[in-house]
Every structure is written in structure tokens, then in C-alpha cells.
């Protein structure tokens, strides 16, 4: 699969977003006030790629795509380098349709678009395939909203013929993922174990024993020999193991992560961001965050300040484009700049270059 990050997402009448465009980098963070649309952007990326790759399971969609029951026209458009793109939309009360943007930037005429049937597996017309230049860039997306209770849950072994993936976006199946990593790439498992020992000095090793009926679980052995079962593992350790496993999941090129800072000691946030930075060399990573420490690990073009005005709707401004960013960067790290000049409402001090009241 060719790795090429999505360069731009254009959204119209989707969730809380009326009409907005979002520029993305290989590793990108969405910051801003609560209820500004950050999670909706992640959902829009996931839904668009799900339509694009026919990733609906036979039993129906795993969540409401929020397109088919709209009373107004809704649209999601992914743009890649060279103006190649994928477009899924619906007119008011009509069937969902899809089309592609050709490399020269011309959208196919309406007759060349394809109707989609939802819920269920999307039905493609064999006589109207998407161009190879687009197909090789499209990818399924992995949504990540880790929950410690899900990460602790025992799960069935992953067979050699099965793909390595979490059972859901909360991280259920973490033990199975590590069982698969250990059986398929023992060096990778040892590397994670050794890094875990460095970051959590009381831990001697981590193990993935089988408990019963092909169920596996996580456990840690401490330096004094104490065995700590999954139910007693710290949330910080579980979150770290969850992020460390991401790069070994079944082939995907887009990770959508809600608040990677949750449950982590401030010192561990930089470690998780280092993992995500490494992943972004081969797969795009988009995070929604409220942590200046996460933003400190990024550059100005890798951060979008997302706001939602009652009249103008949702807007996104790259951090590098806020007033006097270059000057402020000599004093502040990116996260410190956000923390010092944002007000948690419309982020006006940051976006207008004035002191916070």
C-alpha cells in the first residue's frame, strides 16, 4: 500500500460542522475549546475512509454515518497530493453517492458518480472502478479511545491466519494483540518489554498467559517477584502498552486518537508522542487533545486550533498562522503558547494576537 497522508478534509453539514476545511499533516493535533468540533473531525475522517474502502461489516455499520438521514445536503471530501481526492455526499433526503477527484482536479460529472447502499457492505459497480492512483492511497482508519477496563479484559487468542487488531476503539483485545506480537515478532515484543521496564522501573517483565478456553490476559511481574494481574495493572501502564501496540496492528494508514494524554503521567506523554511520531512515518496520525504537553511535541504546521462560532460555525487555523507566531515561538513552546493565550471559549487571544484578559 502506498503511504500518502490526507492533505485536506472538506466538510459540509456533518454533525456540528456547517462548512469547513481542515489542512492535515502526517502527525496532526486538533486543539481548542470543548464542543468546537474536534471529535466530529475525527468521525468525519473515519466515515469517509470507511465509505471509500468498503469497510462496513456484513452485519451493518458499526456507527451512524450521519449522512443518510440528513434533511440537508451533506458532504465529506478527502484531498491528497496532486489534487487527487475522494468525495462522498448526499443531497437532501436522497441516496448517498460517491465520486473521485481526478489528478487534474476535475470532479467527474454526476453520471460518473456511484450510488451507495447503507447500512451494510457497500455495493460498487464493477464497470466503474476507482482509479488505481486513488485506491492505493485509501485506507481504513483505526479509532482509538482507550478505556482502562477494556484494556484489562481477557480476550481470545488471535490465530496466525487472522489480522492483528483491537476488538473495538476502547482497546478491548489488548492481551490478544500482545499474544500475536509475541508469536509473530518476538523481537518486537522484547523491545516493548524492555522499553516498558525502562519507563516503569518496578516492572521486571510483562507476560501474556493463557487463562482458559483460549483466552489470554496481560500480567506484569515486579522486581520483587510479585505477579500483578490485569485487573490490578495501573492505568498509565495499560495506556502505554496500548499505544506501543498500535504500529503492529493489521495494515492501516490512518490512526484517529482521542486525548492520548488520558491517564498518563506528564513524563510519559512525551514517550507516547514519540511513538506516534514514529508511526507517522508510515501511517497518518490525527489526535484531538486538550493537553499543552502533547502540543509541545509538535510544530506549528502540525496543530490546528478548532473553534465554533454561533454565526460562522466551525473554523480551523493552523497554529503557525496565528498572529506573531514566529515571534512567540522564540519564547514559548507550541503548547505553552496555546496555554498562555487561549481562553477556552473562542481562543480569541491566541487567534487575534492579544493578551488574555
C-alpha positions as CSV (number, residue, x, y, z in Angstrom):
1,X,0.0,0.0,0.0
2,X,1.3,3.4,-0.9
3,X,1.5,5.7,2.1
4,X,0.4,9.2,1.4
5,X,-1.3,11.3,4.1
6,X,-4.6,13.0,3.6
7,X,-3.7,16.6,3.0
8,X,-7.1,18.2,3.4
9,X,-10.6,17.3,4.7
10,X,-13.5,19.4,3.5
11,X,-16.8,19.0,5.5
12,X,-20.3,20.3,4.8
13,X,-23.3,19.8,7.0
14,X,-21.8,17.0,9.0
15,X,-22.5,16.8,12.8
16,X,-21.9,20.2,14.3
17,X,-19.9,21.4,11.3
18,X,-21.7,23.5,8.7
19,X,-18.9,24.1,6.2
20,X,-15.2,24.0,6.9
21,X,-11.8,22.9,5.6
22,X,-9.0,21.3,7.6
23,X,-5.4,21.0,6.5
24,X,-3.7,18.0,7.9
25,X,-0.1,16.8,8.3
26,X,1.3,13.2,8.8
27,X,1.1,13.8,12.6
28,X,-1.5,16.3,13.4
29,X,-3.3,17.6,16.5
30,X,-6.7,19.3,16.9
31,X,-6.9,21.7,19.8
32,X,-9.5,24.2,21.0
33,X,-12.5,24.6,23.3
34,X,-14.9,21.9,24.2
35,X,-17.7,21.4,21.8
36,X,-15.8,23.0,18.9
37,X,-15.9,20.0,16.6
38,X,-12.7,18.2,17.2
39,X,-14.3,14.8,17.7
40,X,-16.6,15.4,14.7
41,X,-13.5,15.9,12.5
42,X,-12.1,12.5,13.6
43,X,-15.5,10.9,13.0
44,X,-15.7,12.5,9.5
45,X,-12.3,11.1,8.6
46,X,-13.3,7.7,9.8
47,X,-16.6,7.7,8.0
48,X,-15.1,9.0,4.7
49,X,-12.4,6.3,4.7
50,X,-15.0,3.7,5.7
51,X,-17.1,4.5,2.7
52,X,-14.0,4.7,0.5
53,X,-12.7,1.3,1.4
54,X,-15.9,-0.6,1.7
55,X,-15.1,-1.3,5.3
56,X,-18.6,-1.9,6.6
57,X,-19.1,-5.3,8.1
58,X,-21.9,-7.5,6.8
59,X,-23.9,-7.1,9.9
60,X,-24.3,-3.3,9.2
61,X,-22.5,-0.1,10.1
62,X,-20.8,0.0,13.5
63,X,-22.0,3.5,14.0
64,X,-24.3,6.0,12.4
65,X,-22.5,7.6,9.4
66,X,-24.6,10.7,9.9
67,X,-25.1,11.2,6.1
68,X,-28.1,9.1,5.0
69,X,-30.8,10.7,7.2
70,X,-29.9,14.4,6.6
71,X,-32.6,16.9,5.7
72,X,-29.9,19.0,4.0
73,X,-27.1,18.2,1.6
74,X,-24.0,16.7,3.4
75,X,-20.6,16.2,2.1
76,X,-17.1,14.7,3.1
77,X,-14.2,15.2,0.7
78,X,-10.6,13.8,1.2
79,X,-7.8,15.5,-0.8
80,X,-4.4,14.0,-1.5
81,X,-1.3,15.4,-3.2
82,X,-1.8,16.3,-6.9
83,X,-5.5,17.2,-6.2
84,X,-6.5,13.6,-6.2
85,X,-9.4,13.0,-3.9
86,X,-12.4,11.0,-2.8
87,X,-15.9,12.5,-2.3
88,X,-18.9,11.1,-0.5
89,X,-22.1,13.1,-0.2
90,X,-25.9,13.1,-0.2
91,X,-28.4,15.6,-1.4
92,X,-31.3,16.4,0.9
93,X,-33.3,13.2,1.5
94,X,-31.5,11.3,-1.3
95,X,-29.2,8.3,-1.6
96,X,-25.6,8.6,-0.6
97,X,-23.3,8.9,-3.6
98,X,-19.5,8.9,-4.1
99,X,-17.1,10.1,-6.8
100,X,-13.4,10.8,-7.2
101,X,-11.4,13.9,-8.0
102,X,-9.0,13.2,-10.8
103,X,-5.4,14.2,-10.6
104,X,-6.0,17.3,-12.7
105,X,-8.6,18.3,-10.1
106,X,-11.7,17.8,-12.2
107,X,-14.6,16.2,-10.4
108,X,-16.3,13.5,-12.6
109,X,-19.7,14.5,-13.9
110,X,-22.8,13.4,-12.0
111,X,-23.3,10.4,-14.2
112,X,-19.9,9.0,-13.2
113,X,-20.7,9.1,-9.5
114,X,-21.8,5.9,-7.8
115,X,-24.8,5.3,-5.5
116,X,-24.0,3.6,-2.2
117,X,-26.3,1.3,-0.2
118,X,-26.2,1.7,3.6
119,X,-26.3,0.1,6.1
120,X,-24.4,-3.0,5.0
121,X,-21.5,-3.7,2.7
122,X,-21.3,-1.0,0.1
123,X,-22.2,-2.1,-3.4
124,X,-19.7,-1.0,-6.1
125,X,-20.2,-1.1,-9.8
126,X,-17.6,-3.3,-11.4
127,X,-17.7,-1.3,-14.6
128,X,-16.8,1.9,-12.8
129,X,-13.8,1.3,-10.6
130,X,-11.9,4.0,-8.8
131,X,-8.6,4.9,-10.4
132,X,-5.6,2.9,-9.1
133,X,-3.9,6.2,-8.1
134,X,-6.7,6.7,-5.6
135,X,-7.2,3.1,-4.5
136,X,-3.6,2.6,-3.5
137,X,-3.8,5.7,-1.2
138,X,-7.1,4.9,0.5
139,X,-7.0,3.1,3.8
140,X,-9.2,2.0,6.7
141,X,-9.0,4.1,9.8
142,X,-8.4,2.9,13.4
143,X,-10.2,5.0,16.0
144,X,-8.6,5.0,19.5
145,X,-10.5,6.0,22.7
146,X,-8.6,3.7,25.2
147,X,-10.5,2.7,28.3
148,X,-8.6,1.0,31.1
149,X,-11.3,-1.5,31.9
150,X,-11.4,-2.6,28.2
151,X,-7.6,-2.8,28.1
152,X,-7.7,-5.2,31.1
153,X,-10.3,-7.5,29.6
154,X,-9.1,-11.1,28.7
155,X,-9.7,-11.9,25.1
156,X,-9.4,-14.8,22.6
157,X,-6.1,-15.7,21.0
158,X,-5.5,-14.3,17.5
159,X,-4.8,-17.2,15.2
160,X,-1.9,-17.0,12.7
161,X,-4.3,-16.6,9.8
162,X,-6.2,-13.7,11.5
163,X,-5.3,-10.0,11.3
164,X,-3.9,-8.3,14.4
165,X,-6.3,-5.6,15.7
166,X,-8.2,-4.4,18.7
167,X,-11.8,-5.6,19.1
168,X,-13.1,-2.0,19.4
169,X,-11.9,1.6,19.7
170,X,-11.6,1.3,23.6
171,X,-8.7,-1.1,23.2
172,X,-10.5,-4.3,24.1
173,X,-8.3,-7.2,23.0
174,X,-5.0,-5.7,24.1
175,X,-3.9,-9.0,25.5
176,X,-4.6,-10.8,22.2
177,X,-2.7,-8.1,20.3
178,X,0.4,-8.8,22.5
179,X,-0.1,-12.5,22.2
180,X,0.0,-12.1,18.4
181,X,3.0,-9.7,18.6
182,X,4.9,-12.2,20.7
183,X,4.2,-15.2,18.4
184,X,4.8,-13.3,15.1
185,X,7.7,-11.0,16.0
186,X,9.3,-11.9,19.3
187,X,12.0,-9.2,18.8
188,X,9.2,-6.5,18.7
189,X,7.7,-8.0,21.9
190,X,11.1,-7.9,23.7
191,X,11.7,-4.3,22.5
192,X,8.3,-3.2,24.0
193,X,9.0,-5.2,27.2
194,X,12.5,-3.6,27.6
195,X,11.2,-0.1,27.0
196,X,8.4,-0.7,29.5
197,X,11.0,-1.8,32.1
198,X,12.9,1.5,31.5
199,X,9.8,3.7,31.9
200,X,8.2,1.7,34.8
201,X,11.3,0.7,36.9
202,X,9.4,-1.5,39.3
203,X,8.5,-3.9,36.5
204,X,10.7,-6.9,35.7
205,X,8.7,-8.2,32.7
206,X,5.2,-8.4,31.1
207,X,3.6,-11.7,30.1
208,X,0.5,-12.9,28.2
209,X,-0.6,-16.1,29.8
210,X,-3.5,-18.3,28.6
211,X,-6.1,-18.4,31.3
212,X,-8.9,-20.7,29.9
213,X,-10.7,-21.6,26.7
214,X,-8.1,-19.9,24.5
215,X,-8.5,-16.6,26.4
216,X,-5.3,-14.7,27.1
217,X,-4.6,-11.9,29.6
218,X,-1.9,-9.4,30.5
219,X,0.1,-9.6,33.7
220,X,3.3,-8.0,35.0
221,X,6.0,-9.4,37.2
222,X,7.6,-6.9,39.6
223,X,11.3,-6.9,40.6
224,X,10.4,-8.5,43.9
225,X,8.7,-11.4,42.1
226,X,5.1,-10.2,42.7
227,X,2.8,-11.1,39.9
228,X,0.3,-8.3,39.1
229,X,-2.8,-9.5,37.2
230,X,-4.5,-7.4,34.5
231,X,-7.2,-6.2,36.9
232,X,-4.5,-4.6,39.1
233,X,-2.3,-3.1,36.4
234,X,-2.0,0.7,36.6
235,X,-3.9,2.8,34.0
236,X,-0.7,4.5,33.0
237,X,0.9,1.2,32.1
238,X,-2.1,0.0,30.2
239,X,-2.3,3.2,28.2
240,X,1.4,3.0,27.3
241,X,1.1,-0.6,26.2
242,X,-2.0,0.3,24.1
243,X,-0.1,3.0,22.2
244,X,3.0,0.8,21.9
245,X,1.0,-1.8,20.2
246,X,-0.5,0.5,17.5
247,X,2.2,0.1,15.0
248,X,1.8,-3.7,14.9
249,X,-1.9,-3.7,14.1
250,X,-3.2,-5.0,10.7
251,X,-2.3,-2.8,7.9
252,X,-3.9,0.6,8.2
253,X,-2.6,4.1,7.3
254,X,-4.8,6.3,9.5
255,X,-5.0,6.4,13.3
256,X,-7.6,8.7,14.9
257,X,-6.9,9.2,18.6
258,X,-9.0,10.9,21.2
259,X,-7.0,12.6,24.0
260,X,-3.8,10.5,24.1
261,X,-2.8,12.2,27.3
262,X,-5.5,10.5,29.3
263,X,-4.3,8.6,32.3
264,X,-0.6,9.3,31.6
265,X,2.0,10.9,33.9
266,X,3.3,14.1,32.2
267,X,6.7,12.4,31.7
268,X,5.0,9.5,29.8
269,X,3.2,11.9,27.4
270,X,6.4,12.6,25.5
271,X,7.1,8.9,25.2
272,X,3.6,8.3,23.7
273,X,4.1,11.2,21.3
274,X,7.5,9.8,20.3
275,X,5.6,6.5,19.5
276,X,3.0,8.4,17.4
277,X,5.8,10.4,15.7
278,X,7.5,7.1,14.6
279,X,4.1,5.7,13.5
280,X,3.5,8.9,11.4
281,X,6.5,8.0,9.2
282,X,4.4,5.1,7.7
283,X,0.8,6.0,8.8
284,X,-1.1,9.2,9.3
285,X,-1.9,10.1,13.0
286,X,-4.6,12.7,13.9
287,X,-5.3,13.4,17.5
288,X,-7.8,15.5,19.4
289,X,-6.2,16.8,22.6
290,X,-6.6,19.2,25.5
291,X,-3.0,18.8,26.7
292,X,-0.4,21.5,26.1
293,X,2.2,18.8,26.8
294,X,1.0,16.9,23.7
295,X,1.2,20.1,21.7
296,X,4.7,20.8,22.9
297,X,5.8,17.7,21.0
298,X,4.6,19.2,17.7
299,X,5.4,22.0,15.3
300,X,3.2,25.0,14.2
301,X,2.1,23.3,11.0
302,X,1.1,20.2,12.8
303,X,-1.5,21.8,15.1
304,X,-5.0,23.2,14.2
305,X,-6.9,25.5,16.5
306,X,-10.5,24.5,16.1
307,X,-13.3,26.9,17.2
308,X,-17.0,27.1,16.6
309,X,-18.7,30.5,16.3
310,X,-22.6,30.6,16.5
311,X,-22.7,32.6,13.3
312,X,-19.7,31.4,11.3
313,X,-19.6,27.8,12.5
314,X,-16.5,25.6,12.9
315,X,-13.2,27.0,11.7
316,X,-9.6,25.7,11.9
317,X,-6.5,27.8,12.0
318,X,-3.0,26.3,11.8
319,X,-1.0,27.3,14.9
320,X,1.7,28.6,12.7
321,X,-0.7,31.1,11.2
322,X,-1.8,32.8,14.4
323,X,-0.6,36.4,14.7
324,X,3.0,36.8,15.8
325,X,3.6,33.0,15.9
326,X,7.3,33.3,14.8
327,X,8.0,35.9,17.5
328,X,6.1,34.0,20.2
329,X,8.0,30.7,19.2
330,X,11.2,32.3,20.4
331,X,9.7,32.4,23.9
332,X,7.1,29.6,24.1
333,X,6.9,26.0,23.0
334,X,3.7,25.4,21.0
335,X,1.7,24.0,23.9
336,X,2.9,26.8,26.2
337,X,1.8,29.4,23.6
338,X,-1.7,27.8,23.5
339,X,-1.9,27.7,27.3
340,X,-0.8,31.3,27.7
341,X,-3.0,32.9,25.1
342,X,-6.2,30.7,24.8
343,X,-9.3,31.5,26.8
344,X,-11.2,28.1,26.4
345,X,-14.1,29.9,24.6
346,X,-13.3,31.2,21.2
347,X,-9.5,31.3,21.7
348,X,-9.6,34.9,20.7
349,X,-6.4,36.0,22.5
350,X,-4.5,33.4,20.5
351,X,-6.2,33.9,17.2
352,X,-6.2,37.7,17.3
353,X,-2.8,38.1,18.9
354,X,-3.9,40.0,22.0
355,X,-3.3,39.3,25.7
356,X,-5.6,37.1,27.6
357,X,-7.9,39.1,29.9
